[in-house]
Amino acid sequence: MTKLSIDELFSVTGKTVLVTGGSRGIGEMIAAGFLANGATVYISSRKADVCDATAARLAETYGGTCVSIPANLATTDGVVALADALRGREDHLDVLVNNAGVSWGASLEEFPENGWDKVMDTNVKGVFFLTQRLLPLLEAGATADSPSRVINIGSIDGIRTSIFDNWSYGPSKAAVHALTRQLAAKLVARDILVNAVAPGPFPTWMLSTGVGGGGDVDATDWQQVGKTNPRGRVGLPSDIAGTVLFLASAAGAFIVGDTIVCDGGLVAS
């Protein structure tokens, strides 16, 4: 049996990676993890100025290449524009991280149709059609020994009942988990491995809006939020980046169609 070192097992050096929703929150944490470990990283988000600023900051902090390609993945036009822009720069894609996502909060009686549609369009339709559109790039560099990867970011709200009145969010993430299995079953024969990660509480803008921080990540009492978690804290960038890098590396090459929960024990408890 070939003996592999830790560096060989978990290396992502030289890989070309796209992280959607990469301008902040979990997406930025994932992008930073790849960049810090020798990958070329493209990030996308809806707001061009924020996406550009994050790409510049990550490149300066970690070195390497981080490129901003802004796009609204809730629309077909946005999906096509992102895929075309990437094809204009790269001849293959090693890792696609479908992280772009939105939520909408309102009571059951007042929840609006546009809130439902915006969440489903971004969180589910965008994942499917971007993956579909990028299949030629994902297949271009894929081999049986070194398969390409698609890693979808779901949520524990797609596994357990959410504590928030975000009625379309949990169902959208449950759909992502189901879509992950279906894509995995079809694409494994084409040397593309599809898996998902279901994060729990991380210090993000989205969660801060639900726990009293009002969207101000720095002003949110994350220590207090963490006290409700079995691990006694919220997630760290290393927690989510490490999980995704595992799936993207040789160490994760026999994992197909799974959804890995990364939540400090909330679902298990």
PEJOKA-V616428 format. One record per residue. N is the residue number from 0. PSI is psi in degrees with one decimal (NA if undefined). Layout:
n=N psi=PSI
n=N psi=PSI
This chain:
n=0 psi=134.2
n=1 psi=131.0
n=2 psi=119.4
n=3 psi=137.9
n=4 psi=165.9
n=5 psi=-42.5
n=6 psi=-40.0
n=7 psi=-38.4
n=8 psi=-41.5
n=9 psi=8.7
n=10 psi=138.9
n=11 psi=14.7
n=12 psi=131.5
n=13 psi=-5.0
n=14 psi=149.5
n=15 psi=125.8
n=16 psi=139.4
n=17 psi=126.0
n=18 psi=111.0
n=19 psi=154.1
n=20 psi=34.8
n=21 psi=6.9
n=22 psi=-13.4
n=23 psi=173.9
n=24 psi=-142.7
n=25 psi=-37.8
n=26 psi=-42.5
n=27 psi=-39.2
n=28 psi=-42.2
n=29 psi=-45.7
n=30 psi=-42.3
n=31 psi=-39.8
n=32 psi=-43.7
n=33 psi=-44.2
n=34 psi=-41.2
n=35 psi=-15.2
n=36 psi=27.7
n=37 psi=11.4
n=38 psi=155.7
n=39 psi=125.3
n=40 psi=130.4
n=41 psi=136.4
n=42 psi=149.6
n=43 psi=145.0
n=44 psi=169.1
n=45 psi=-37.5
n=46 psi=113.1
n=47 psi=-43.5
n=48 psi=-40.2
n=49 psi=-42.4
n=50 psi=-44.6
n=51 psi=-43.0
n=52 psi=-40.5
n=53 psi=-43.7
n=54 psi=-43.2
n=55 psi=-42.4
n=56 psi=-43.3
n=57 psi=-42.1
n=58 psi=-40.4
n=59 psi=-38.5
n=60 psi=-43.5
n=61 psi=-7.0
n=62 psi=179.7
n=63 psi=-165.6
n=64 psi=122.5
n=65 psi=118.2
n=66 psi=134.9
n=67 psi=128.1
n=68 psi=89.0
n=69 psi=143.0
n=70 psi=146.7
n=71 psi=103.8
n=72 psi=6.0
n=73 psi=-9.7
n=74 psi=150.2
n=75 psi=-39.1
n=76 psi=-40.1
n=77 psi=-40.2
n=78 psi=-47.7
n=79 psi=-41.8
n=80 psi=-42.1
n=81 psi=-47.3
n=82 psi=-42.5
n=83 psi=-40.2
n=84 psi=-39.8
n=85 psi=-40.1
n=86 psi=-28.1
n=87 psi=-14.1
n=88 psi=-29.0
n=89 psi=150.2
n=90 psi=-3.3
n=91 psi=164.3
n=92 psi=123.4
n=93 psi=-38.5
n=94 psi=126.3
n=95 psi=120.1
n=96 psi=106.2
n=97 psi=90.1
n=98 psi=-21.3
n=99 psi=129.3
n=100 psi=155.6
n=101 psi=165.6
n=102 psi=170.4
n=103 psi=126.0
n=104 psi=129.0
n=105 psi=157.2
n=106 psi=161.7
n=107 psi=-42.9
n=108 psi=-26.3
n=109 psi=1.9
n=110 psi=126.7
n=111 psi=156.4
n=112 psi=-38.5
n=113 psi=-30.5
n=114 psi=-40.3
n=115 psi=-48.0
n=116 psi=-40.6
n=117 psi=-43.1
n=118 psi=-47.3
n=119 psi=-38.9
n=120 psi=-43.6
n=121 psi=-49.7
n=122 psi=-27.0
n=123 psi=-57.9
n=124 psi=-41.8
n=125 psi=-40.2
n=126 psi=-47.6
n=127 psi=-51.0
n=128 psi=-29.4
n=129 psi=-42.9
n=130 psi=-45.4
n=131 psi=-46.8
n=132 psi=-27.6
n=133 psi=4.8
n=134 psi=-42.7
n=135 psi=-40.5
n=136 psi=-38.9
n=137 psi=-36.6
n=138 psi=-25.9
n=139 psi=-38.5
n=140 psi=7.4
n=141 psi=137.6
n=142 psi=168.2
n=143 psi=-36.0
n=144 psi=-23.9
n=145 psi=74.3
n=146 psi=151.9
n=147 psi=164.8
n=148 psi=141.1
n=149 psi=123.0
n=150 psi=111.2
n=151 psi=134.6
n=152 psi=107.7
n=153 psi=-135.3
n=154 psi=153.1
n=155 psi=-18.3
n=156 psi=-13.7
n=157 psi=-1.8
n=158 psi=-41.6
n=159 psi=168.6
n=160 psi=129.0
n=161 psi=149.7
n=162 psi=-6.7
n=163 psi=157.9
n=164 psi=63.1
n=165 psi=72.1
n=166 psi=-27.1
n=167 psi=-16.1
n=168 psi=-53.2
n=169 psi=-49.8
n=170 psi=-35.3
n=171 psi=-38.4
n=172 psi=-32.3
n=173 psi=-38.4
n=174 psi=-38.0
n=175 psi=-42.1
n=176 psi=-42.4
n=177 psi=-42.0
n=178 psi=-37.7
n=179 psi=-47.3
n=180 psi=-41.3
n=181 psi=-44.6
n=182 psi=-40.3
n=183 psi=-43.7
n=184 psi=-34.0
n=185 psi=-38.8
n=186 psi=-14.4
n=187 psi=-33.7
n=188 psi=-14.6
n=189 psi=17.2
n=190 psi=35.8
n=191 psi=118.8
n=192 psi=127.0
n=193 psi=127.7
n=194 psi=172.3
n=195 psi=158.6
n=196 psi=133.8
n=197 psi=94.4
n=198 psi=152.9
n=199 psi=-139.7
n=200 psi=120.9
n=201 psi=155.2
n=202 psi=83.5
n=203 psi=163.7
n=204 psi=-44.2
n=205 psi=-47.5
n=206 psi=-34.3
n=207 psi=-29.5
n=208 psi=-22.2
n=209 psi=-20.2
n=210 psi=15.1
n=211 psi=1.9
n=212 psi=-11.2
n=213 psi=23.9
n=214 psi=0.9
n=215 psi=99.7
n=216 psi=-43.3
n=217 psi=-27.9
n=218 psi=-5.0
n=219 psi=138.4
n=220 psi=83.3
n=221 psi=-26.2
n=222 psi=-40.5
n=223 psi=-41.6
n=224 psi=-41.7
n=225 psi=-24.3
n=226 psi=-19.8
n=227 psi=-2.8
n=228 psi=141.0
n=229 psi=-33.1
n=230 psi=-9.3
n=231 psi=14.4
n=232 psi=168.5
n=233 psi=172.1
n=234 psi=151.3
n=235 psi=157.3
n=236 psi=-36.5
n=237 psi=-28.3
n=238 psi=-49.7
n=239 psi=-39.9
n=240 psi=-40.6
n=241 psi=-40.1
n=242 psi=-44.2
n=243 psi=-41.6
n=244 psi=-36.5
n=245 psi=-47.7
n=246 psi=-28.4
n=247 psi=-10.7
n=248 psi=178.5
n=249 psi=-27.9
n=250 psi=-25.3
n=251 psi=18.2
n=252 psi=-4.3
n=253 psi=12.6
n=254 psi=120.5
n=255 psi=123.0
n=256 psi=18.2
n=257 psi=157.8
n=258 psi=110.9
n=259 psi=122.4
n=260 psi=128.1
n=261 psi=81.5
n=262 psi=7.4
n=263 psi=10.4
n=264 psi=7.4
n=265 psi=-47.6
n=266 psi=-43.5
n=267 psi=-28.6
n=268 psi=NA
